[in-house]
Amino acid sequence: MQKRFRTYHKYNYKKYKYLIYIMLVIIGFIFTLKALFKNFKDSVNYDNLLSIGSNNIIKDYSILNLLNISLSTPDNILSLSFSDINKKNNINHKENIPVIKETKQNEPIVYIYNTHQTEEYDAGLLKNYNITPTVYMAANILKKKLANLNITSIVEDENIGLVLKEHNWKYKDSYYASRLWLEKIKTTSPSIKYYIDLHRDSITRSTIINDMSYAKLMFVIGMNHDNYKENEKLVLKLNDYLKENYPGLMRDILYAKKNKFNQDFNSNTILVEVGGPKNNIEEVQNSVNALADAISHVIRNR
């Protein structure tokens, strides 16, 4: 009798033990599914895709296809463009922005390029996807934001490293290379009126506006040509608007007496520094959105 009692309890103990194991496995499985679903939901928050450009080829990929792909090498210049990383990043300080009237629909009026195309930012949220953001990515973000504001723009997607190599130029000669781009775009897209050279500074500075972090902006004016005052007029309008509407965002304008930075090409050629190496892409996006707002305002009121 006692032996049967021990056997019975031993059987029940094993049964409960197995039940506990099964329950733990089920709970673990549920939490795993939740984590996977959360990751998937987070990826959808990147507007379901990232616009990726390699040299002259632009394709759309789901963020899920970008896992373990390294985009950091200078020979593989890639772009990133997304309208918001999270809902609070979808900012607009001016409601009901008027539509800009153009003589021809979809005619590009802004040309965005990067003389120093491989300048990088901190990966931020993109670290998990092994993506290194660059100023070329910031240029594509600017293009998309301008499109949302009814301004058609073109981003230069030729690899500047190849241009330098073709002419046997060094990195310090990058402005010679981007000058070729300016001359070319003037011929191929005569509707272009504004030329924006987007850079990243060596100094990292941030500011908080409405509980959001921004990479600081700075305009640079090359004074080593006769018409720099004409460039300055446009820069001052942009700078004043940004200082008024995004307090703390702007650094003082840098006046470079010994340089021209191709600003002699056209009076509407500007150079803007967006953040530094330790600014993350979320901060850069916020600042680029603000810059697009300023560009839209100035174009509408000229």
Long-range contacts (C-beta under 8 A, 24 or more apart in sequence): 40-64, 45-84, 45-85, 45-86, 46-82, 46-85, 47-82, 47-83, 47-84, 49-82, 50-80, 50-81, 50-82, 51-79, 51-80, 51-81, 51-82, 51-140, 51-144, 52-78, 52-79, 52-80, 53-77, 53-78, 53-79, 53-136, 53-140, 53-157, 54-78, 55-157, 55-158, 55-159, 55-162, 56-157, 56-158, 58-157, 63-129, 66-129, 66-130, 66-131, 67-129, 67-130, 68-130, 69-129, 69-130, 69-131, 70-130, 70-132, 71-130, 71-131, 71-132, 72-120, 72-131, 72-132, 74-118, 74-161, 75-159, 75-161, 77-117, 77-118, 77-134, 77-136, 77-157, 77-159, 77-160, 77-161, 78-131, 78-134, 78-136, 78-137, 79-134, 79-136, 79-137, 79-139, 79-140, 79-155, 79-157, 80-126, 80-131, 80-133, 80-137, 80-140, 80-141, 80-281, 81-137, 81-140, 81-141, 81-143, 81-144, 82-141, 82-144, 82-285, 83-144, 83-145, 83-148, 84-285, 85-125, 85-281, 85-282, 85-285, 88-211, 88-212, 89-212, 89-282, 89-285, 89-286, 89-289, 91-210, 91-212, 91-286, 91-289, 91-290, 92-289, 92-293, 93-245, 93-246, 93-290, 93-293, 94-245, 94-293, 94-297, 97-149, 97-150, 97-296, 98-300, 99-150, 100-149, 100-150, 100-151, 100-296, 100-299, 100-300, 102-152, 104-191, 106-152, 107-152, 107-191, 108-152, 108-153, 108-154, 108-189, 108-191, 108-192, 109-151, 109-152, 109-153, 109-191, 109-192, 109-193, 109-194, 109-299, 110-146, 110-151, 110-152, 110-153, 110-154, 110-192, 110-193, 110-194, 110-195, 110-196, 110-295, 111-153, 111-154, 111-156, 111-182, 111-185, 111-189, 111-192, 111-194, 111-195, 111-196, 112-139, 112-142, 112-143, 112-153, 112-154, 112-155, 112-156, 112-196, 112-198, 113-139, 113-155, 113-156, 113-178, 113-181, 113-182, 113-195, 113-196, 113-197, 113-198, 114-139, 114-156, 114-160, 114-197, 114-198, 114-199, 115-160, 115-174, 115-175, 115-177, 115-178, 115-197, 115-199, 115-261, 115-262, 116-174, 116-199, 116-200, 117-159, 117-160, 117-161, 118-161, 119-199, 119-200, 119-277, 120-200, 120-277, 121-200, 121-215, 121-275, 121-277, 121-279, 121-280, 121-281, 121-284, 122-277, 122-278, 122-279, 122-280, 122-281, 123-280, 123-281, 124-280, 124-281, 124-282, 124-283, 125-280, 125-281, 125-282, 126-281, 133-280, 133-281, 133-284, 135-198, 135-199, 135-200, 135-274, 137-281, 138-198, 138-200, 138-274, 138-284, 138-285, 138-288, 139-198, 141-284, 141-285, 141-288, 141-289, 142-196, 142-198, 142-288, 142-291, 142-292, 145-288, 145-289, 145-292, 146-292, 146-295, 146-296, 148-292, 149-292, 149-293, 149-296, 150-296, 151-292, 151-295, 151-296, 151-299, 154-185, 154-189, 154-192, 156-181, 156-185, 175-261, 175-262, 178-262, 179-262, 179-265, 182-262, 182-265, 182-266, 182-269, 183-265, 193-268, 194-234, 194-268, 194-270, 194-295, 194-299, 195-265, 195-266, 195-268, 195-269, 195-270, 196-270, 196-272, 196-295, 197-261, 197-262, 197-269, 197-270, 197-271, 197-272, 198-272, 198-274, 199-271, 199-272, 199-273, 199-274, 200-273, 200-274, 200-275, 200-276, 200-277, 200-279, 201-273, 201-274, 201-275, 201-276, 202-276, 202-277, 203-276, 204-275, 204-276, 204-277, 204-278, 204-279, 205-251, 205-275, 205-276, 206-275, 206-279, 206-283, 207-248, 207-249, 208-248, 209-246, 209-247, 209-248, 209-249, 209-286, 212-286, 213-282, 213-283, 213-286, 214-246, 214-248, 214-249, 214-283, 214-286, 214-287, 214-290, 215-274, 215-275, 215-276, 215-279, 215-283, 215-284, 215-286, 215-287, 216-249, 216-250, 216-251, 216-275, 216-287, 217-242, 217-249, 217-250, 217-251, 217-272, 217-273, 217-274, 217-275, 217-287, 217-290, 217-291, 218-250, 218-251, 218-252, 218-253, 218-254, 218-272, 218-273, 219-253, 219-254, 219-270, 219-271, 219-272, 219-273, 220-253, 220-254, 220-256, 220-261, 220-271, 220-272, 220-273, 221-253, 221-254, 221-255, 221-256, 221-263, 221-271, 222-256, 222-259, 222-260, 222-261, 222-262, 222-263, 222-264, 222-271, 223-255, 223-256, 223-257, 223-258, 223-259, 223-260, 224-256, 224-257, 224-258, 224-259, 224-260, 225-260, 225-263, 225-264, 226-264, 227-264, 227-267, 228-260, 228-263, 228-264, 230-267, 231-263, 231-267, 231-268, 231-269, 231-270, 233-267, 234-267, 234-268, 234-270, 234-298, 235-270, 237-298, 238-270, 238-291, 238-294, 238-295, 238-298, 241-293, 241-294, 241-297, 241-298, 242-290, 242-291, 242-294, 245-290, 245-293, 245-294, 246-290, 249-287, 249-290
